[in-house]
């Protein structure tokens, strides 16, 4: 199993703890999305434009 699967839960817990300790820094914003993306595109806009041309 990739180490990312172990890192993501730790990151979420760390962000939640930081928000609890310093709520003034968060300004009622939610924490970042802590999940693993299966597919990631470096230039999603460019890729979708290329598909339209075909």
PyMOL commands that set and color helices and strands:
alter all, ss='L'
color gray80, all
select helices_A, chain A and resi 4-21+23-26+44-53
alter helices_A, ss='H'
color red, helices_A
deselect
rebuild
show_as cartoon
